[in-house]
Each structure stands twice: as structure tokens, then as C-alpha cells.
Amino acid sequence: MFPVDKFQDTRTPFYYYDTQLLRETLKTINEESGKHANYHVHYAVKANANQKILHIISQYGLGADCVSGGEIKAALEAGFPVDSIVYAGVGKSDWEIELGLQNDIACFNVESIAELEVINDLAQKHGKKARVAFRINPNIGAHTHANITTGLAENKFGIAMQDMDKVIDEAQTMANVEVIGLHFHIGSQILDMGDFKALCNRINDLQSQLAKRNVFVQNINVGGGLGVSYDNPDREPIPDFKDYFNTYATHLRLRNDQQLHFELGRSVVAQCGSLITRLLYVKQGSYKQFAIVDAGMTDLIRPALYQALHKIQNISSDEPNETYDVVGPICESSDVFAKAIDLNRCHRGDLLAIRSAGAYGEIMASGYNCRPLPEGYISEEFR
């Protein structure tokens, strides 16, 4: 699976992306979403903005879900059609809004009345009419880590359900905005389809509430959130997109001609990416042994930030297993990738692959401890 011999002369740590798997994943997304004529998939750029990855994704006809002006620029540079770019985020700066207006992006997902007012003012300044969708906080808890739950009333995201009518009324008084939809997102790394079913039921209720006021929106955006198998990336390299899309087809009651939008990130790119790191030392402790590698939390922060678990493999060794804590060189106690895991016996210079790292890996890397950012390579570069 990994061209280990060709990795030897490459400076570690680095990200390696299996583009064959990425293309198979994108093909599956198109096949399963394509069974529903009114389904539209946008890629959540925040998951991975490597230009080589973005370019491949854009070739498969996905739109782009952006949460910053920088991501809008990255999407445009990668070839995503401007009329498929949506822009979300709780804190949009003026220059970012103006960038979206100047490029005539498809939609701004608005998270407050204050933001709506600024968008209207800036649209008027530029002689534009901004298309907006209101991000409604559905107050639904997802079965995922607390730090990546976004749909509860206590979270900073979205407009409270009880304020939905008020914000729609406010928008109708504004000359430079056009309300085209409702937007939702309840969290990330969700594997329980019951969470998405609960969202469908909440949207059905809200749509019925709007219907009583004769309010119709042409787009419903349900965000993303579909998780991946971090435990068994080889057994489950492609998430169950069929079940995911069918959950919405079964439980969400769309109006005639309504379009349904998705914003998938992790499920598109996580499994195709691995962080390749070199073993520096095997350190014998009093009660355990440490495999000290040259990658750290600066390169992959998920284990430190979310207590995330990634499958780790020694791709240089086929010797019998031993038990290790895999740790990095950063001067922080939280710089730990895994504790008490079995790896093929480790030696200085071995290469380890930290799997399922294509999402929220390279994109979240930092220069803490004055470390260089890791490079990201696609599999074609090692042929």
C-alpha cells in the first residue's frame, strides 16, 4: 500500500495522499447522491485545502463549502465553479464578505441578524444582491466528541429556532439580500444515522412552521458530519454514503422543487491521507516503552485536541509486535499519538504511518516550537 522504498529519501514528517482511494470515494459520492435528482454535494474545504487535493475534488463536480475568505480564494484557484461556492462561518470579516460579493458566490450562510445587516450594507455599497441562507441552530445533540458538536443551543453557531421568524421578517425589509434557503449542521464524525434522522424531523417541523406563514425557501442545506472508521481504515476505506443519503431521502420531507445541499469534508478525504513519520528513538521507561517519532502535535493535533484515535502502523517492520506509547518531540505532555498500542518491533529510522489523517491533519498544522510545516504529497509523486 505504501511505497516505503520511495519514502526513504523524503524528509519526514509528511502527508501522503492515496489519490486512487480519493477518486473512488468521489465516484461513490456522485453515484449515491446522483440517485436523487435534487441533491447537491459541496466539499468542506476546511477539512483539507491542499491544492492538489482540491483540484482533484473539483474535477468531480462537487461544489465548495468555505468558512473563510482564504478558503474562497483556494476554491477559486482549484477550479470550483463560483456558482457552487457557499460561505459559512460565525465571524465573517468585511473583506471576506466583499470577496464573496465581488465573485458572486452562490450563497452566504448567515448566522445572526447582525451579520445579515452587514451583508446587506456591503451588498448595497457594491451594487449587489446577496443570496443568503439562514443557519438555524436545531438544538440537537450528536453522538460525537463535545468539541465537534455544533447543533446545541449552547454552541456559538447559528440562529436560535425561536428567532427564525424574526430574522426572516428582518430580511424581507432589506433591499440587497435575497433569502434562498435554510442551513443546518449538527456536528462532525457522526456514525449514528439516528442523529441525521433527528435533524430531518426538526427540519420538517420548521418547514411546517414556515408554511403556515406562506414562506417557502428553495434550498435546504443539511451540512455534513458523516464520520469515518478510524479503527479499520482498510476494512472501511469508503464511508457508507448510500445509507447517509438514503436517510435524508426517507425522513426529510422536501417541498416541490426544493433542492437539498450537503457539505461533506471528513468523509471525502480522511481515509486517503496518512501522516508518515520517522522513528527517532525507542525509550525504555519504568513501566512502558516509548516510540518517539519526529511528527508531533504540530503536524497532527487531533489526538491532543479531541483525544482522537488513529490507527498507527510500522510500515518498515514485519517483526513481532511489542507495546508502545507513540509520542512526538513537542515540549507538551499532550504530544501523544497513542498509548499502549501494539506495533511491529520498532527501530531507529523505521517509518510509521498514522492513518486516516487526510482530514483536519495537514490543514491544522502549526509552527509551534518553530517547526516547519509538513509537506503534502499525492501518490502520483512517488511513482
C-alpha positions in Angstrom: 0.0 0.0 0.0 2.8 2.4 0.9 5.9 2.8 -1.4 8.2 2.6 1.5 11.4 2.4 -0.5 10.5 5.7 -2.2 9.7 7.3 1.1 13.2 6.8 2.4 14.8 9.9 0.9 11.8 12.2 1.7 12.1 14.5 4.7 9.7 13.5 7.4 7.1 14.1 8.7 4.9 14.5 5.6 1.4 13.8 4.5 0.8 11.1 1.9 -2.5 11.0 -0.1 -3.7 8.0 -1.9 -5.4 9.6 -4.9 -6.8 6.3 -6.2 -8.8 6.0 -3.0 -9.8 9.7 -3.2 -11.1 9.2 -6.7 -13.0 6.0 -5.7 -14.6 7.9 -2.8 -15.6 10.8 -5.0 -17.0 8.4 -7.6 -19.1 6.7 -4.9 -20.4 10.1 -3.6 -21.5 11.0 -7.1 -23.1 7.6 -7.7 -25.1 7.7 -4.5 -26.1 11.3 -4.5 -26.9 11.1 -8.2 -29.7 8.7 -7.4 -31.6 11.8 -6.1 -32.0 14.4 -8.8 -32.2 17.4 -6.4 -29.1 16.5 -4.2 -26.0 18.7 -4.4 -22.8 18.0 -2.7 -20.3 20.7 -1.6 -16.8 19.8 -0.3 -16.0 21.4 3.1 -12.6 23.0 2.3 -11.7 23.3 6.0 -11.1 19.5 6.1 -8.1 19.7 3.7 -7.1 22.6 1.5 -4.0 21.1 -0.2 -4.3 22.5 -3.7 -3.5 19.1 -5.3 -6.4 17.5 -3.4 -8.8 20.4 -4.1 -8.0 20.2 -7.8 -9.0 16.5 -7.9 -12.2 17.1 -6.0 -13.2 20.0 -8.3 -12.9 17.7 -11.3 -15.7 15.5 -9.9 -18.2 18.3 -10.0 -18.6 19.0 -6.2 -19.2 22.5 -5.0 -17.2 24.1 -2.2 -18.2 24.9 1.3 -16.0 27.7 2.6 -15.6 29.2 6.1 -13.1 32.0 5.4 -12.1 34.3 2.6 -8.9 32.3 2.3 -10.9 29.2 1.6 -12.9 31.1 -1.1 -9.7 32.0 -2.8 -8.4 28.4 -2.5 -11.6 27.1 -4.0 -11.5 29.5 -6.9 -7.8 28.7 -7.6 -8.6 25.0 -7.6 -11.3 25.4 -10.3 -14.5 25.1 -8.3 -17.3 27.0 -10.1 -18.2 30.2 -8.4 -21.9 29.4 -8.6 -21.3 26.3 -6.4 -19.4 28.1 -3.6 -21.2 28.7 -0.3 -19.7 30.7 2.5 -20.5 29.9 6.2 -18.9 31.0 9.5 -20.0 32.7 12.6 -17.5 35.6 12.2 -17.2 36.8 8.6 -15.0 39.9 8.2 -16.0 42.7 5.9 -13.2 41.9 3.4 -14.3 38.3 3.3 -18.0 39.2 2.7 -16.8 41.7 -0.1 -14.7 38.9 -1.7 -17.8 36.7 -1.9 -19.9 39.6 -3.2 -17.4 40.5 -5.8 -17.2 37.0 -7.1 -20.9 36.5 -7.0 -20.8 33.3 -4.9 -23.8 31.1 -4.7 -24.8 31.8 -1.1 -23.8 33.2 2.3 -24.9 31.0 5.2 -25.9 33.7 7.7 -25.6 33.1 11.5 -27.0 36.3 13.1 -29.1 39.4 12.4 -26.0 41.5 13.0 -24.2 39.7 10.2 -27.2 40.0 7.9 -27.2 43.7 8.4 -23.6 44.0 7.5 -24.0 41.8 4.4 -27.0 44.0 3.3 -24.9 47.2 3.8 -21.9 45.8 1.9 -24.1 44.5 -0.9 -25.6 47.9 -1.3 -22.2 49.5 -1.4 -21.1 47.2 -4.2 -24.4 47.3 -6.1 -25.1 43.7 -5.5 -27.9 41.5 -4.1 -26.5 38.8 -1.8 -28.2 35.4 -1.8 -28.4 34.2 1.8 -29.5 31.1 3.8 -30.1 31.3 7.5 -28.1 28.8 9.6 -30.6 27.6 12.2 -29.3 26.0 15.4 -31.6 23.0 15.7 -30.6 22.2 19.4 -29.8 18.6 18.5 -27.0 16.8 20.3 -24.9 14.5 18.1 -23.2 11.3 19.2 -19.7 12.6 18.8 -17.0 14.5 20.8 -18.2 17.6 22.6 -15.7 19.8 20.8 -17.1 18.9 17.4 -20.8 19.2 18.3 -22.2 22.3 16.7 -26.0 22.0 16.8 -26.8 22.6 20.5 -28.3 25.8 21.9 -25.1 26.3 24.0 -22.9 26.3 20.8 -21.9 29.6 19.2 -23.2 28.5 15.8 -26.4 29.5 14.1 -29.7 31.4 14.8 -31.9 30.1 17.6 -35.0 28.3 16.4 -37.3 30.8 18.2 -35.7 33.6 16.3 -36.2 32.1 12.8 -39.4 34.1 12.1 -37.9 37.3 13.3 -34.8 37.1 11.2 -36.9 36.2 8.1 -39.1 39.2 8.7 -36.0 41.4 9.1 -34.5 40.1 5.8 -37.7 40.9 3.9 -37.2 44.6 4.7 -33.7 44.6 3.2 -33.3 45.5 -0.5 -29.9 43.9 -1.0 -30.4 40.4 0.3 -32.4 37.5 -1.1 -33.3 34.6 1.2 -32.9 31.4 -0.7 -32.6 28.7 2.0 -32.1 27.3 5.5 -28.8 25.9 6.6 -28.1 23.3 9.4 -25.1 21.5 10.8 -25.1 19.4 13.9 -21.6 18.2 14.3 -18.8 16.1 12.9 -17.6 12.4 12.9 -21.2 11.2 13.3 -21.8 7.5 12.7 -25.3 7.1 14.1 -27.8 7.7 11.3 -30.3 8.4 14.1 -28.7 11.8 14.6 -29.4 12.7 11.0 -32.9 11.4 11.3 -33.5 13.7 14.2 -32.3 16.6 12.1 -34.7 15.6 9.4 -37.6 15.6 11.9 -36.6 19.0 13.2 -36.4 20.5 9.7 -39.8 19.0 8.9 -41.2 20.8 11.9 -39.6 24.1 11.0 -40.8 23.9 7.4 -44.3 23.3 8.6 -44.0 26.4 10.8 -42.9 28.4 7.8 -45.7 27.0 5.6 -48.2 28.5 8.0 -46.8 31.9 7.1 -46.7 31.1 3.4 -42.9 31.2 3.5 -41.1 28.9 1.0 -37.3 28.5 0.6 -35.8 26.9 -2.4 -32.8 25.3 -0.7 -32.3 23.2 2.4 -28.6 22.7 3.4 -28.1 20.0 6.0 -24.3 20.4 6.4 -22.2 17.3 6.6 -20.9 15.4 9.6 -20.7 11.9 8.3 -17.9 10.1 10.1 -15.3 7.5 9.0 -13.8 4.4 10.5 -10.6 5.4 12.3 -10.3 1.9 13.8 -10.4 0.0 10.5 -9.4 2.2 7.6 -8.5 -0.8 5.3 -11.8 -2.6 6.0 -13.9 0.5 5.6 -12.0 2.8 3.3 -15.1 4.5 1.9 -17.9 5.6 4.3 -21.5 4.3 3.8 -22.7 7.1 1.6 -25.7 5.0 0.4 -27.1 4.8 3.9 -26.3 8.5 4.6 -28.1 9.9 1.5 -31.0 7.4 1.9 -31.5 8.6 5.5 -32.4 12.0 4.1 -34.4 10.6 1.3 -36.5 8.6 3.7 -37.0 11.1 6.5 -36.8 14.6 5.1 -39.9 16.0 3.6 -38.9 18.4 0.9 -41.3 20.7 -0.9 -41.8 20.5 -4.6 -38.7 21.7 -6.5 -36.7 22.2 -3.3 -33.0 21.4 -3.6 -31.0 19.6 -0.9 -27.4 20.6 -0.3 -24.7 18.7 1.6 -21.3 19.9 2.9 -19.1 16.8 3.3 -15.5 17.1 4.4 -14.0 14.4 6.6 -15.8 11.6 4.8 -14.3 12.7 1.5 -10.6 13.0 2.4 -9.9 11.4 5.8 -9.2 7.9 4.6 -7.0 8.8 1.7 -4.4 10.6 3.9 -1.7 9.3 6.2 0.9 11.1 8.2 4.3 9.5 7.6 6.8 9.9 10.4 10.2 8.5 11.2 11.1 6.8 14.5 13.8 8.8 16.3 14.3 6.7 19.5 12.9 3.7 21.4 13.0 4.8 25.0 12.6 2.3 27.8 10.6 3.7 30.7 9.9 2.3 34.1 6.6 0.7 33.2 6.4 1.2 29.4 8.4 1.8 26.3 8.0 4.9 24.1 8.3 5.1 20.3 9.5 8.7 19.9 8.8 9.9 16.4 9.7 13.1 14.5 6.0 14.1 14.0 4.2 15.9 16.8 1.0 17.6 17.7 2.2 20.5 15.4 1.7 18.2 12.5 -1.5 16.3 13.6 -3.3 18.0 16.5 -6.4 15.8 16.6 -5.2 13.4 19.3 -4.2 16.3 21.6 -7.3 18.4 20.8 -10.0 15.7 20.7 -8.4 12.6 22.2 -8.8 11.2 18.7 -7.6 7.7 18.0 -5.8 6.9 14.7 -4.6 3.5 13.6 -0.8 3.5 13.5 1.4 1.1 11.6 5.1 0.4 11.4 5.5 0.2 7.7 9.2 -0.7 7.9 9.0 -3.8 10.0 7.4 -7.2 10.0 8.9 -8.3 13.3 6.7 -9.5 16.2 4.5 -7.0 17.9 5.6 -5.0 21.0 3.6 -2.5 23.0 4.5 1.2 22.8 3.3 4.7 23.6 3.8 6.7 20.4 4.8 10.2 21.2 6.3 13.2 19.5 9.1 15.7 20.2 7.0 18.7 21.2 7.5 20.2 24.7 4.0 19.4 25.8 2.7 16.4 27.8 -0.3 16.2 25.4 2.0 15.5 22.5 1.0 11.8 22.4 -0.4 10.0 19.4 -1.4 6.8 21.1 -0.8 4.9 24.4 -0.2 1.2 24.8 -0.7 0.1 21.2 0.9 -2.9 19.5 3.3 -2.2 16.7 5.8 -4.4 14.8 9.0 -4.1 16.8 10.4 -0.6 16.3 13.9 0.5 15.5 15.5 3.9 14.9 14.8 5.0 11.3 11.6 3.0 10.9 8.7 4.7 9.1 5.4 4.8 10.8 2.1 5.7 9.1 -0.6 7.4 11.1 -3.7 6.5 9.2 -7.0 8.3 8.4 -5.2 11.7 8.6 -6.5 13.2 5.4 -9.0 15.4 7.2 -8.0 18.0 9.8 -4.4 17.0 9.6 -2.2 19.0 7.3 -4.7 21.9 7.3 -4.4 22.3 11.1 -0.6 22.1 11.3 1.2 24.8 13.1 4.7 26.2 13.6 4.8 25.9 17.3 8.3 25.2 18.6 9.5 26.9 15.4 8.9 23.7 13.5 8.4 23.7 9.7 5.0 22.8 8.3 4.8 19.3 6.9 4.7 18.8 3.2 1.8 17.1 1.5 2.4 14.7 -1.4 0.0 12.8 -3.6 0.6 9.2 -4.6 1.5 10.1 -8.2 4.6 11.9 -6.9 6.1 8.6 -5.7 5.6 6.6 -8.9 
